[in-house]
Amino acid sequence: MDTVTIESDKPMAIISIEEYEGMKETIELLDQNPNLVHELKEERRQMEAGEYISYEEFKKNYGVK
């Protein structure tokens, strides 16, 4: 682990490039679809309530092989 000393009057956070890129990607996705968080919460609720079909049912219903 490296140590970085910076004199500043403002609080700072240092994160890895990978974390930064992931945050940028998340922001872009949310910007493109402002309802995304709501949609994901609703889909999770449906799954927890058992409101879904199995992969086998999906393949049968949609002709997937």
C-alpha positions, -999 to +999 in steps of 0.1 A: +000+000+000+013+034-009+010+065+014+001+098-001+004+130+019-014+161+005-019+194+023-054+206+017-082+225+034-108+203+016-116+166+023-104+142-003-110+106-013-086+085-033-100+055-051-086+031-077-090+037-114-112+006-116-135+020-089-136+054-106-144+039-140-172+018-124-187+049-108-186+067-141-203+038-159-230+037-132-236+074-136-239+071-173-265+043-170-285+063-145-284+093-167-296+073-197-325+058-177-336+078-146-361+051-137-335+023-136-333+021-098-371+019-095-372-007-123-345-029-106-363-026-072-396-037-088-379-066-106-363-077-073-398-075-056-413-096-084-386-123-081-389-124-043-427-128-047-422-156-071-435-137-101-413-151-128-410-181-151-382-206-151-356-207-179-371-239-191-405-222-194-389-193-212-373-215-237-406-234-243-427-201-246-402-183-269-388-212-289-353-209-276-331-239-280 
